[in-house]
Amino acid sequence: MIYKLKKVLFICKGNWFRSQMAAAIYNKLTNSNNADSVGTYTGAPDEPEGQILENLFKTPHFFEIMEQNSMNVRKNSTKRLQPQMLNEYDFVISMAEEPYIPDFLKNDEKVIRWNIDNPTFVDEKIAKDTYEKIYILVNQLIIENKYIHGARNC
């Protein structure tokens, strides 16, 4: 049987913490680059698109928890969610909170909602707790929906 790993888009408000973490975890666990991350508010005047993550944090805790788990996201940059992106992925996971959820995201049946808090400051405890929550959810997504079954190889 031929298997195709599913593509996943992770979304949060600013694309600087939760969605970046989720995409990195998915890609590590699946040994792929099938997950991407974007933000619903990224591109606003106070949160321009293309910011480098290592320039956004006042503490190193986010990077430390990721690096302890063999993932380096320091050089990742922020990207803005565009409506057509929803069609490019098998799964769309949103962690964005009101009022930062555009109507096209609210009304799309494909979107799965994860309730992960958006912190204003990331200390060691928040980084660790958020990592653990997202890791469990990503792992569950992989286990339950890992592959699309394709044609049989004879």
N, C-alpha and C positions, 0 to 999 in steps of 0.2 A: 504494500500500500504506500502511496506517495502522500507525504504530509506537508502542509504549508503553514508555517507559523503566522499567526494573526498579527495584523498591524493595529497599534493602539495609539490614540492621541490623548494625552493627559492635559487637562486645562485647570488653571487656577486664576486668580485675579491678576497678579503681576508677573507671573512666569519667572519668579526669582527663587522660590523655595519649594512648595509642595509639588507642583507639576514637574519641576526639574528633578526632584528626588524620585518621584514615581517612575518617570521615564528611565532614569539611570538604573533603578532597581530592576525594572522589567527587562531592560537590555542585558543586564548582568545575569539575571536568572535564566534567560532564554539564550544567552550567548549570541545575541543578535543586535541589530540596530533598527528593530521594527517598531520602536516606541519613540514618539516625539512629544514635545511639550510646548504649550503656548499660553498666553494670558489674555483675558478678556479686557483688561484695562491697560495693558501694555500699549504704548503709542500715545497715551494721553500726555498733555504738556508736562505734568509733574512726574511721569513715568515713561520716558522715551524708549522706543524700541531699540534693540541692539546694545543695551547695557551689558557689560561683562559682570558675571556674578561676583567674582572676588572683590569688585569695587562697591558692592551694595551692602555688605554686612559689616556691622561694627564689632562683631566678635567672630572668632574662628570656628565656633562650635559646629555649625552646619557642615563646613568642609571637613572638619576632624571626624565626625561620625561617618561621613561618606568615605573618606580615605581609610578609616579603620576597617571598612567593608569593601576595600579594593575598588572604589569608584572615585574618579577625580572630575569634579564639575566646575572647578574654579574658572576655567576659561570659557564656559558656556555663555551664550548671550541670550537676551530676552527676545521673544518673538510675539507678535500679535495674532490672535485668532481671526481668521477670515471665514465667512460662511461656507465657501466651497470646500474648505478643509474637511468638513464633516463627512463628505462623500468619499474621501481618500482612505478611510480607516475602517477596519472591521469593528472596532470598539472605540467609543468616545467616552472618556471618564471626566466628569466635571467636579471640581472641588471649589469652584467659584461661588461666592456668597452674594446675596442681594446687597446693594442694588447693582452689582457688577455682572449680571447675567443677561446678555442680550436676548431679545425675543426669539431669534432664530435658534438659539441654544435651548431655551426653555421649551420650545414647541417641537423639538426633534425627538422622535420616538427612540432613536438609536442611543441617545445619551443616558449614561448611567451616572447617578449622583452619589458621590462619597462625601460624607460629612466630616471633614478634617478642618479643624480651626486654623484660621489665618492669623498668626501671631504678629504683633507690632514690633517685637524684639525677640531674637532667637538666642537664648542662653543654652547651656549644656543640657538641662533637663528637657526643655522644649524640643531641641534638636533630636535627642534620644527618643523621647516619647513619640514624636511625629514620625521618625524613622520606623519605629516598631509598629505603629498603626498602619502606615503605608505599606511596609513590607508584608504584613499579614494579608492586607487586601490585594496587593499585587500577586502574591503567591496563590491566593485563592482564585483569582481571575485566571491565572495560568493553569492551575490544576483543573478547573471546571471547563475551560474553553480553549485549551492550548492549541489544538490543531483543527484544521479543516481537512476532512478526509477526502482524498482525491482518488484518482484511478488506481487500479490494482496493477502492481508490477508482477509479471509472470516470469 
